[in-house]
Amino acid sequence: MVLDLKICPACGDRAERPHVESGLLVCADCAHRWPFRRLPLFALTGPSGAGKSTVGPRLAERLGDLALVVEQDVLWTGALRDDVPGHPAFRSTWLRMAAMLHQNGRPVVLCGTVAPPEFEQLPERVFFSDIHYLALVSEPEALRKRLLARPAWREWDEDRVEEMLEFNEWLRREAPSLDPPVEVFDTTHLPVDAAVDRVETWVRGLLSRS
């Protein structure tokens, strides 16, 4: 068995567009069919500064053996740090990575800025039963203050802050109409433990229904 779900374990062909049929992966070259774990992916999204990196470590402690909590920015490097709208190489790599981790039997909670159009159109989307999205957002002035207070090495100048504020407002406005819809909650005046409680409840509730 090959952990990379894009590679056929029978003939070794690498699929550019993986195909799933009746819960099985199907090789377009040799027609081999093989089972895999098709679990839901949890995307904890929202603008930088809204609390994802603060919630993530505590969420990992809370969920224990139930799910794997990972930070997407660790792969924002090298050739994956592309300047293409939607960053498809970066997004595709994360979906492949999450799908491989799922073969261990635990779903992934991916912490990082992403919107449904950046995942839902990718070929690797077929590896997941669902992708659930929860966005942490903030009041604009509070978000601006958090971002400008970050260390210099993170390079948060005014232009970059404005771009993130625009994304924050876009999410607050458009989240319910996205496909699939994105749940949103505001962390501006929320204690950290309460934010972790909210995300934990979201993950556990969806898993109990899957």
Residue, then its C-alpha position, 0 to 999 in steps of 0.5 A: m500500500v502507498l500512503d500517497l493517495k495519488i499513486c496507484p499501489a498496483c501499477g505505480d501510475r500517478a494521477e493528476r486528477p484522482h478518481v473515487e468511485s463507490g468509496l474506492l480510489v480507481c486508477a485511470d491507467c490500470a483500473h485497479r481499485w483500492p480502499f482508503r479512509r475518506l475522513p472529513l477535514f476541518a479547516l480552522t480559518g480566518p485572517s491572521g491575528a484572529g487567534k488561530s495560532t493561539v487556539g491551535p496548541r490548546l486545541a491539540e491538547r483538548l482533542g488528544d487522540l481524536a484528531l490531529v491539529v496542524e499549522q499550515d504555514v509550516l509548508w509556506t516555503g520554497a517552491l510552494r510559496d507561489d504568487v499565483p491566486g489561491h496558491p494552488a500548489f500550496r493548497s494541493t500539497w496540504l490536501r495530499m498531506a492531510a489525506m495521508l495523515h487520515q490513513n492513520g485513522r484520525p481526522v486533521v484540523l488544519c489551522g490557516t488562512v483559506a477560503p472554500p474556493e481555494f480547496e473545493q476546486l482542487p483535484e485532491r478534494v475527492f480524498f475527503s468526505d467533507i471539508h468543514y470551515l470555521a473562521l475566527v474573525s475580529e473587529p477591524e481595529a483590534l485586528r489591526k492592533r494585533l498585527l502591527a504588534r507582531p515581531a518585525w521578522r513577520e513583516w506586517d507593514e501597513d499594506r499587508v495589514e490592510e489586505m488582511l483587514e479586507f479578508n476579515e471583512w469579506l469573511r464576515r460579509e460573505a461566509p454564509s453564502l460561500d459553497p460550502p458555507v463558512e461558520v464564523f465567530d468573533t474572537t475580539h472580546l472572547p477569552v482564549d479558553a472560551a475560543v478553544d471551547r467553541v472550536e472543540t465543540w465544533v469539531r466534536g459535534l461534526l465528528s459525532r454526526s459523521 
